[in-house]
């Protein structure tokens, strides 16, 4: 403990006491909270105002014995502290080091588990609620709540088949090209058991909570809430949506909601016009997926996506997993709360590589010239802020189409966001220059009739150019002339 550390003040893992309180409960709550978290230090001999007053040198070891006995007598399970005197300048303080416990939850015997379990949030100690206590049990047993059998619902072979087919369709939609989509195999019942989505219970196949939430069967807790607010606070709603259904569909709907409500500009690269969102779309999707995969379904809240004038805010109930810090997360350290859901998302190509998401987001925001993404550990939730910075000169004038008609593209254009299939079409045409309907249909893995509808819609919205008539029609990438 140094003077510099003390001057930084109390935090999630540091608390000061000017002197040892007579009532041990006043500091035992903090001891328990440190054990239920990532550990911490209690400093006796420093005030809340960061002043080092010290402890009377003649009573140091008497105080240490009192603390040791109080911890032994008051806490359950047993907490073993590391307590020692330390010189800070010309004063002596007592440092009580508490390590992260391995037998959570820890609580005060006299208050019982429900009223005696405490956790640390920022620089304060608070009572843990029952869902949080349950979360600690799963952590102690190295289990994931979503892998637990849900005994309230049954599942048939037809349900399993339908679920596997729906997952395959989603996996194919998220492939980079048609060749990769053709290689996607339909998951089997054994795959679902391995992933923790199903479990064999006394010879009977039962669904786990992973299946329950992936299918959106609860109707409430798995919903993603989205909203747009006027200004920088949650004062006035402009728009609000609550999505339900398959969890992967909700991710897509929340993602599209954000794209509809942020600014879209344009830039010219070579001879092509490129639509550019003010925030990196890939990072937006990654943040939403991360919030869902690490959401605590035991909490009485849901994943929330909020758009303000100055930022995109995504909140996920449950906070950081044990052993995970914001610094480690930025370096690619990954620990998943919902393993069954995560396994399903990996199969469906929604998650590329464990731990790569956050470093990629940080890199993309730097490329966009945006402020660094802000991660806030609220104890009971993790909040992420991606700040919006409108580009200077958000208006560009270009000549478009063969008629060289001048068009003005503004950052607040209300153009509809592109779908995954439209993105695939644009990428393909950017490479080939032009293509027939049948060529595009092969890339998308769709029928020619369905592909023709998509291409016609894109041409109508000036995303691509249609040349010729009927079955001889050719579509080409929209070129611009400087």
C-alpha positions in Angstrom: 0.0 0.0 0.0 1.4 3.3 -1.1 0.4 6.9 -0.5 -0.4 7.1 -4.3 -2.8 4.2 -4.0 -4.5 5.8 -1.0 -4.8 9.1 -2.8 -6.8 7.3 -5.6 -9.5 6.7 -3.1 -11.9 3.8 -2.4 -12.7 1.5 -5.2 -14.2 -1.9 -6.0 -11.3 -3.7 -4.3 -10.2 -1.1 -1.7 -11.9 0.4 1.4 -10.7 2.6 4.2 -11.5 2.7 7.9 -10.1 5.4 10.2 -10.1 3.0 13.1 -11.4 -0.5 13.8 -15.2 -0.2 14.5 -16.4 -1.7 17.8 -19.2 -3.5 15.9 -17.5 -6.0 13.7 -20.5 -6.2 11.3 -19.6 -2.7 10.0 -16.5 -4.1 8.3 -17.3 -7.8 8.1 -19.8 -7.0 5.3 -16.9 -5.6 3.3 -14.8 -8.7 4.1 -17.6 -11.0 2.8 -18.1 -8.8 -0.3 -14.4 -9.0 -1.2 -14.6 -12.8 -0.9 -17.7 -12.9 -3.1 -15.9 -10.8 -5.7 -12.3 -10.6 -6.9 -10.8 -10.0 -3.5 -9.7 -6.7 -2.1 -8.0 -4.8 0.7 -9.4 -3.2 3.9 -7.0 -0.5 5.2 -7.3 0.4 8.9 -5.7 3.8 9.6 -6.9 5.8 6.6 -10.0 8.0 6.3 -12.6 8.2 3.6 -11.0 11.6 2.7 -7.7 9.7 1.8 -5.8 10.9 4.8 -3.4 8.5 6.5 -3.9 8.8 10.2 -2.3 5.5 11.1 -2.8 3.1 14.0 -1.3 3.4 17.4 1.9 1.2 17.1 1.4 -0.2 20.6 -2.0 -1.7 19.6 -1.2 -3.0 16.1 -1.1 -6.7 16.9 -4.0 -6.5 19.3 -6.1 -5.0 16.4 -4.9 -7.7 14.0 -6.0 -10.4 16.5 -9.4 -8.8 16.8 -9.8 -8.8 13.0 -8.7 -12.4 12.7 -11.0 -13.6 15.4 -14.0 -11.6 14.0 -13.5 -13.1 10.5 -13.3 -16.6 11.9 -16.3 -16.2 14.1 -18.6 -14.2 11.7 -18.1 -15.6 8.2 -19.3 -18.7 6.5 -17.6 -20.5 4.7 -14.3 -19.9 6.4 -12.4 -16.9 5.1 -8.6 -16.9 5.6 -7.2 -13.3 5.4 -3.7 -12.1 5.0 -3.3 -9.3 7.7 -0.1 -7.3 8.3 1.0 -3.9 9.5 2.6 -1.6 6.9 4.4 1.7 7.0 3.0 4.5 4.9 5.3 7.5 5.3 5.8 8.0 9.1 2.5 6.2 10.0 1.6 2.6 10.4 -1.6 1.1 8.8 -3.1 -2.4 8.9 -3.7 -4.0 5.5 -6.3 -6.8 5.5 -5.9 -8.7 2.3 -8.9 -10.8 1.2 -8.6 -13.1 -1.7 -11.4 -14.2 -4.1 -13.2 -17.1 -2.5 -13.6 -20.5 -4.1 -16.7 -21.5 -2.0 -19.1 -18.8 -2.9 -21.5 -17.5 -1.6 -19.9 -16.2 1.6 -22.2 -14.6 4.2 -22.4 -13.5 7.8 -23.6 -16.3 10.0 -25.6 -14.0 12.3 -27.7 -12.7 9.4 -28.0 -15.9 7.4 -27.5 -16.3 3.7 -30.4 -14.3 2.4 -29.7 -11.2 4.5 -25.9 -11.7 5.1 -24.5 -12.1 1.6 -22.8 -9.0 0.3 -21.1 -7.9 -2.9 -19.0 -5.0 -3.9 -20.2 -2.5 -6.5 -17.8 0.3 -7.4 -16.6 1.7 -4.1 -19.5 0.5 -1.9 -20.8 -2.7 -0.3 -24.4 -3.8 -0.8 -26.6 -6.7 -0.1 -26.8 -9.4 -2.8 -30.2 -10.4 -4.0 -31.4 -14.0 -4.4 -30.7 -14.3 -8.2 -27.1 -13.1 -7.6 -26.6 -15.7 -4.8 -27.8 -18.4 -7.2 -25.3 -17.1 -9.8 -22.5 -17.6 -7.2 -23.6 -21.2 -6.6 -23.2 -22.0 -10.3 -19.9 -20.3 -10.4 -18.7 -22.4 -7.4 -19.8 -25.6 -9.0 -18.2 -24.5 -12.4 -21.6 -24.8 -14.1 -23.5 -22.6 -16.5 -27.1 -21.9 -15.6 -28.3 -22.3 -19.2 -27.0 -25.9 -19.2 -29.4 -26.8 -16.4 -32.5 -28.9 -17.4 -35.7 -27.0 -17.6 -38.2 -29.3 -16.1 -41.2 -27.1 -16.9 -41.2 -27.9 -20.6 -41.0 -31.0 -22.8 -39.4 -31.5 -26.2 -40.4 -33.9 -29.0 -38.3 -35.3 -31.9 -40.1 -33.0 -34.2 -39.1 -30.0 -32.0 -35.5 -31.1 -32.1 -35.6 -31.5 -35.9 -37.2 -28.1 -36.4 -34.7 -26.5 -34.1 -31.7 -28.0 -35.9 -33.1 -27.0 -39.3 -33.6 -23.4 -38.1 -30.1 -23.3 -36.8 -28.7 -24.6 -40.0 -30.5 -21.9 -42.0 -29.1 -19.2 -39.8 -25.6 -20.7 -40.1 -25.9 -20.7 -43.9 -27.1 -17.1 -43.9 -24.1 -16.0 -41.9 -21.6 -17.7 -44.2 -19.3 -15.5 -46.3 -20.1 -17.2 -49.6 -22.3 -19.9 -51.2 -19.5 -22.5 -51.1 -19.2 -22.2 -47.3 -22.9 -22.3 -47.0 -23.1 -25.7 -48.8 -20.6 -27.2 -46.4 -22.8 -26.4 -43.3 -24.1 -29.7 -41.8 -27.3 -30.0 -39.9 -26.7 -30.4 -36.2 -27.8 -33.6 -34.6 -29.4 -34.4 -31.3 -26.0 -35.5 -30.0 -24.5 -32.2 -31.0 -27.2 -30.4 -29.0 -26.4 -32.7 -26.0 -22.7 -31.9 -26.3 -23.3 -28.2 -26.5 -25.5 -28.3 -23.4 -28.8 -27.4 -25.2 -30.3 -30.8 -24.5 -29.6 -33.3 -21.7 -30.3 -36.9 -21.1 -32.2 -37.3 -17.8 -32.9 -40.9 -16.8 -33.0 -42.0 -20.4 -35.3 -39.1 -21.4 -34.0 -36.2 -23.5 -34.9 -32.9 -21.8 -34.3 -29.3 -22.9 -32.1 -27.1 -20.9 -32.5 -23.4 -20.3 -30.2 -22.8 -23.3 -32.9 -24.2 -25.6 -35.6 -22.4 -23.6 -34.0 -19.0 -24.2 -32.7 -19.7 -27.7 -36.2 -20.3 -28.7 -37.5 -17.3 -26.8 -40.0 -19.5 -25.0 -40.0 -17.4 -21.8 -41.5 -14.4 -23.6 -39.9 -11.9 -21.2 -36.4 -12.5 -19.9 -34.8 -13.4 -23.3 -36.3 -10.3 -24.9 -33.9 -7.6 -26.2 -35.2 -4.1 -25.4 -34.3 -1.3 -27.8 -35.0 2.4 -27.5 -34.0 5.8 -28.9 -33.9 8.7 -26.5 -33.8 12.4 -27.1 -30.7 14.0 -25.6 -28.1 12.3 -23.5 -30.3 10.8 -20.7 -33.3 8.5 -20.4 -35.8 11.3 -20.3 -37.8 11.4 -23.5 -38.5 8.3 -25.7 -38.4 8.8 -29.5 -38.8 5.1 -30.4 -39.0 1.9 -28.4 -39.1 -1.8 -29.4 -39.1 -5.1 -27.6 -38.1 -8.1 -29.7 -38.9 -11.7 -29.0 -38.7 -15.1 -30.7 -35.5 -17.0 -31.6 -32.6 -15.4 -29.8 -30.5 -15.1 -33.0 -33.4 -13.3 -34.8 -33.6 -10.9 -31.9 -29.9 -10.1 -32.3 -30.5 -9.3 -36.0 -33.6 -7.2 -35.2 -31.7 -5.2 -32.5 -28.8 -4.7 -34.9 -31.1 -3.4 -37.7 -32.8 -1.2 -35.1 -29.5 0.5 -34.4 -28.6 0.9 -38.0 -32.0 2.6 -38.7 -31.4 5.1 -36.0 -27.8 6.2 -36.5 -26.5 8.4 -39.3 -25.6 7.1 -42.7 -23.2 9.0 -44.9 -21.3 8.3 -48.1 -17.8 8.4 -49.4 -16.3 7.9 -52.9 -13.6 5.2 -53.2 -12.2 5.0 -56.7 -15.3 5.1 -59.0 -17.6 3.6 -56.4 -19.9 5.2 -53.8 -19.8 3.5 -50.4 -22.4 4.0 -47.7 -20.8 4.6 -44.4 -22.5 4.4 -41.0 -21.2 6.7 -38.3 -20.4 3.7 -36.1 -18.8 0.4 -37.3 -21.7 -2.0 -38.0 -19.6 -5.1 -37.3 -18.8 -3.7 -33.9 -22.4 -3.0 -33.2 -23.4 -6.6 -33.9 -20.5 -7.9 -31.9 -21.5 -5.9 -28.8 -25.1 -7.1 -29.0 -24.0 -10.7 -29.4 -21.6 -10.3 -26.5 -24.4 -8.9 -24.3 -26.7 -11.8 -25.1 -24.1 -14.5 -24.5 -23.0 -13.1 -21.2 -26.5 -12.0 -19.9 -27.5 -13.4 -16.6 -31.0 -14.8 -17.1 -31.3 -15.1 -13.3 -31.5 -11.4 -12.9 -34.8 -9.5 -13.1 -33.7 -7.5 -16.2 -33.0 -7.8 -19.9 -30.4 -6.9 -22.4 -31.0 -3.2 -23.4 -29.8 -1.3 -26.4 -30.2 2.4 -26.1 -29.4 5.2 -28.6 -28.7 8.7 -27.4 -27.6 11.8 -29.2 -24.0 11.2 -28.2 -23.7 7.4 -27.8 -24.9 3.9 -28.3 -25.3 2.2 -24.9 -25.7 -1.6 -24.5 -26.4 -3.1 -21.0 -26.2 -6.7 -20.1 -27.5 -8.0 -16.7 -24.9 -9.9 -14.6 -21.8 -7.9 -14.9 -18.3 -9.4 -15.5 -17.7 -13.0 -14.9 -15.4 -14.0 -12.0 -11.7 -13.6 -13.0 -12.6 -11.2 -15.8 -11.5 -7.6 -15.6 -12.1 -4.8 -18.2 -8.3 -4.7 -18.8 -8.2 -8.5 -19.5 -11.2 -8.3 -21.7 -9.6 -5.6 -23.9 -6.6 -8.0 -24.3 -8.9 -10.8 -25.6 -9.5 -12.8 -22.4 -12.8 -14.5 -22.6 -15.1 -16.3 -20.1 -18.6 -17.1 -21.1 -21.6 -17.0 -18.8 -24.1 -19.0 -21.1 -22.1 -21.8 -22.6 -25.0 -23.5 -24.3 -26.1 -20.3 -26.0 -22.5 -19.5 -26.9 -22.0 -23.0 -28.5 -25.1 -22.5 -30.6 -23.9 -19.0 -31.7 -20.5 -20.4 -32.7 -22.2 -23.0 -34.9 -24.4 -20.4 -36.5 -21.3 -18.3 -37.3 -22.4 -15.4 -35.0 -19.2 -15.8 -33.0 -16.0 -16.2 -35.0 -13.3 -16.9 -32.4 -13.2 -16.9 -28.6 -11.9 -13.6 -27.1 -11.4 -11.9 -30.5 -14.5 -9.7 -30.3 -13.5 -6.9 -27.9 -10.0 -6.3 -29.4 -11.6 -6.2 -32.9 -14.2 -3.6 -31.7 -11.4 -1.4 -30.2 -9.5 -1.6 -33.4 -12.5 -0.8 -35.6 -13.5 2.3 -33.5 -9.9 3.5 -33.8 -10.1 3.2 -37.5 -13.3 5.2 -37.5 -11.6 7.9 -35.5 -14.1 7.5 -32.6 -13.4 7.8 -28.9 -12.4 4.6 -27.2 -15.3 2.3 -26.3 -16.2 2.7 -22.6 -16.8 -0.4 -20.5 -18.5 0.1 -17.1 -18.6 -2.8 -14.6 -21.7 -2.0 -12.5 -21.5 -5.2 -10.4 -25.0 -6.3 -11.3 -24.6 -5.4 -15.0 -22.0 -4.6 -17.7 -22.6 -1.4 -19.6 -20.8 -0.5 -22.9 -20.8 2.9 -24.4 -19.8 3.5 -28.0 -19.6 7.3 -28.5 -20.9 8.9 -31.6 -18.9 11.6 -33.4 -20.5 13.1 -36.5 -18.1 13.6 -39.4 -17.2 17.1 -40.4 -18.8 18.0 -43.7 -21.4 15.3 -43.6 -22.7 16.2 -47.0 -21.1 15.0 -50.2 -22.3 15.7 -53.7 -21.7 13.1 -56.4 -22.8 12.3 -59.9 -24.6 9.0 -60.0 -26.0 6.5 -62.6 -25.4 6.7 -66.3 -27.4 10.0 -66.5 -24.7 11.6 -64.3 -27.5 13.0 -62.2 -26.2 14.9 -59.2 -27.2 13.5 -55.9 -26.7 14.9 -52.4 -26.0 12.3 -49.7 -26.4 13.5 -46.2 -25.3 11.9 -42.9 -28.9 11.9 -41.6 -30.3 10.1 -44.7 -33.1 7.8 -43.7 -32.1 5.1 -46.2 -33.0 1.6 -45.0 -30.1 -0.5 -43.7 -28.9 -3.3 -45.9 -29.7 -6.9 -45.1 -27.1 -9.7 -45.1 -28.2 -10.9 -48.5 -28.0 -7.4 -49.9 -24.5 -7.1 -48.6 -23.6 -10.4 -50.3 -25.0 -9.1 -53.6 -23.0 -5.9 -53.4 -19.8 -7.7 -52.5 -20.3 -10.1 -55.4 -21.1 -7.3 -57.9 -18.2 -5.3 -56.7 -15.9 -8.2 -57.6 -17.6 -9.2 -60.9 -18.9 -5.9 -62.1 -22.1 -7.4 -63.5 -24.1 -10.6 -63.2 -27.4 -12.3 -64.2 -30.1 -13.3 -61.8 -29.0 -17.0 -62.0 -25.4 -16.1 -61.0 -26.5 -14.1 -58.0 -29.0 -16.9 -57.0 -26.1 -19.4 -56.7 -24.2 -17.1 -54.4 -27.2 -16.5 -52.2 -28.4 -20.1 -52.2 -31.9 -19.0 -53.2 -34.3 -19.6 -56.0 -34.1 -17.4 -59.0 -37.6 -16.0 -58.3 -36.7 -15.0 -54.8 -33.4 -13.6 -56.0 -35.1 -11.6 -58.7 -37.3 -9.9 -56.0 -34.2 -8.9 -54.0 -32.4 -7.5 -57.0 -35.5 -5.6 -58.1 -35.8 -4.0 -54.7 -32.1 -3.1 -54.7 -32.3 -1.5 -58.1 -35.4 0.5 -57.1 -33.5 1.9 -54.1 -30.5 2.8 -56.4 -28.2 0.3 -54.7 -27.4 -1.4 -58.0 -28.2 -0.8 -61.7 -30.5 -3.0 -63.8 -29.9 -3.2 -67.6 -32.1 -5.0 -70.1 -35.5 -6.5 -69.8 -37.0 -9.7 -68.3 -34.8 -12.8 -68.4 -31.9 -11.1 -70.2 -31.6 -8.5 -67.5 -28.1 -7.8 -66.1 -27.4 -6.2 -62.8 -24.2 -4.2 -62.2 -22.6 -2.4 -59.3 -23.6 1.3 -59.0 -20.7 3.4 -60.3 -20.2 7.0 -59.6 -18.5 9.7 -61.6 -16.4 12.4 -59.9 
